[in-house]
Structures are given as structure tokens and as C-alpha cells.
């Protein structure tokens, strides 16, 4: 049975130089990147954030995905590890507390060149090389726009009232709660939602958990989309200009338009990638990573996540 794990390339600026974090592991007597196994019910982004916190004391927000490594462990089980970049702000770096423990003996911040020489495993070096490509292109600093489809809703055929007032089902309310940690992993501090009840109910658990106000708008509602009064471009353009990570919660027919407008605002992205990102099941979300320093350089990466229900 394959073991799944997740981790991050934690990095920071030291003046104008990029430093990355490596860990010296106690039992294995090696040097690697922080990572760990997925716990039951976790998504991969949740795992990456939790493991980095446990191993380093750093509470990170995930940036661009850096791909996957796979290898066979000494017990002959296959292991697959997913990685993200994660910038560590100066304030977080200054206040983080690390205590040597049974798993990690020490942390070390190194230049990319030195880190690649010190890492024990070539697979970790390959992950750093992917990150270095972002640095070389000037797009390592990113923010995320998260296109989220509302959770499962009572069907219109079973609801006696306006479509916009249809509430979530019991399963939908569960989905809305389950996705909170996965959304939190990308650090959104703005929530924009269609004013339809099902969208507002979907983002309410995140809003309450993170103490973030919901900004409701009719401009990305299904009613407005169907009667021709929607203005997706206006909503998306504002979010791109703000350069802040945000959730945009809307409806199945509206999400492809939201994703397309993000691509246009970011300077153009392959249509096939955008089509896949906008085709979401209920409570699914796509994370579109954009450059903070070069916002017109296109979408840097796209990833899609689904709720993990027991």
C-alpha cells in the first residue's frame, strides 16, 4: 500500500538573498526537507502545513506546488511526497520557536547552492531545483485566488422557494466544515461569495474559524449570470489588483468564467488548464497562484482539491 506524505520548501529573504530551510533528522541521521505522512481525513495541503509546524515550529501558508517525489522505503512500501513552496515572513521567522526533539535535531537556513550540497537525498535536491526555477524567473513570491464551488444543496425540485434561498443539505454542511483546514492552508484573508444562501453557508465555517468577514455580492450569483447582469470581471479584477489571497465562492456555471477572468487579468494562461480548474464538483476548489512581483506574468500554477469526507 502506497504511503502519501506532504511537505514544503520553507524559504525567506535575507537581505536580497534567498535562504531555504533544511532539517537535521535525529533517528535517520540525515538532512532533508520538512515533510510527513498524511493523517486519516487530511488533505495533502493540511498535511504539509501540520508537518512543517510540528517539525520546525513555523506556521506557514502554502505557495506554489513544487511537484511530487516517489521512492521505495526500506520496508518495500512505496512513498509519494507532495511539496509546496512556503515563504516565511520576517516577523514569523523572528518569533518562531524550535526545540530539538526525537525527530529533528536541528534546523538550518542555507543558500540554495549550499542546501543542494548538504541534502542527503537527490530527490530533495530535485525539489529545490524546481523552486530555484521560480526564483530565477522572479515569481517565487505569490498570492492565491481560490475558486470554490458551494457545497451540496437541496435540489430545486425539493425546495419551495426562490433558487437563491436553497440551503445546504446535511452533507453540504459537513463539506463546508471539512474544507476549512484545506482552505486555511493557503492563507486567504478575504472571502467573497455570491449572495445566494448556499454560497454564504459554504463559507460561513471558514469565516467564523478565521474571523474573516464575508463580502457577499450579486455580481457572481447564478441568478445574475442567467439574467445577464453578472459582472465577474469587475469582481476578479479587483481581487487581482489587491494582491491578497482570497476565496471566491460561486456556482457551477459561474466558476469557469471566474477562472477565465483570473487568467486574463494575470496576462493569459492556457485555456485547457483553465477549463479543468473551473469544472469543480460541490465543495471542490481550485487554487490559482499569481506572482506578487510580476502580476502580469500569467498564472504560475493551478491545483484542485476536493473535500475529504469519512
Number of C-alpha atoms within 10 A of each C-alpha: 7 11 14 17 24 26 27 30 27 24 23 21 13 11 7 7 10 16 21 25 21 23 21 21 21 15 10 9 12 14 21 21 25 26 24 21 18 20 13 9 13 19 21 22 26 23 25 29 28 23 22 23 17 16 22 21 17 20 18 22 21 27 27 30 21 21 14 15 16 15 12 12 10 7 6 10 11 14 16 15 21 22 27 23 27 27 23 22 12 11 8 14 15 9 10 12 10 16 12 14 11 9 15 22 16 17 18 12 17 18 14 20 14 12 22 21 11 15 19 16 14 12 15 18 20 16 22 22 16 14 23 16 12 17 13 9 10 14 20 25 19 25 28 29 25 25 27 29 28 30 30 21 20 17 12 13 8 8 12 9 10 9 17 16 15 19 22 23 15 13 13 21 20 18 24 24 17 22 26 21 17 21 20 18 21 26 19 20 15 17 21 23 29 26 23 24 17 28 29 23 21 31 28 21 19 23 18 12 12 14 11 15 15 19 13 18 16 17 20 30 25 23 18 16 18 11 8 10 14 19 17 22 18 12 18 23 16 11 21 22 12 11 17 18 22 23 26 26 30 27 26 17 16 22 26 19 20 26 28 23 21 28 22 17 22 22 13 15 18 11 12 8 15 22 15 15 23 24 19 23 17 20 25 21 28 25 25 25 26 31 23 20 14 15 19 16 18 19 23 20 18 19 15 17 20 17 22 15 12 6
